[in-house]
Structures are given as structure tokens and as C-alpha cells.
Amino acid sequence: MNAKIALAAALAALVLAGCAKKEEAVEATQEAAADAAAAAGEAADAATDAAAAATDAAAAAGDAAVRKRPSNWR
């Protein structure tokens, strides 16, 4: 979700850059677009890390469930 918001901000910044007439405004908008793209990359990295942690937790829970089953259970 954060990546989508950052992408929308980057696109909006690019639209503003296309409409701006002053060089300073264009530079500031381009910097904002670059910052938004960097934030999107960081959000994607965080999502990947969270998914890996969730996978590890699920595997650990599965291992614990297998170890706790009754000996007469087949």
C-alpha cells in the first residue's frame, strides 16, 4: 500500500514538473519525485522483510505443531 502511495506521489510530482515554468520549481519537483521513488523502494524492501518473517513464523508454528501431536495419532 505504501508503495502505491509513493508511486502516486512520484507521478504527481512528474506531472507538476511538466507544468512548471520556473527552473527552480522543476528541480524541486524532480527531487521530490526521486525522494518518493526512494521511499517506494524502501517500502518494497520492508514488505519483503515482513513476508520473510511471516514465512519463518509459519514454518516454526508448523514445526511446533508436528512435535506436539500425540504419539498415537497417525
Secondary structure, DSSP 8 states (H G I E B T S, - for coil): -HHHHHHHHHHHHHHHHHH--SHHHHHHHHHHHHHHHHHHHHHHHHHHHHHHHHHHHHHHHHHHHHHHS-TT--
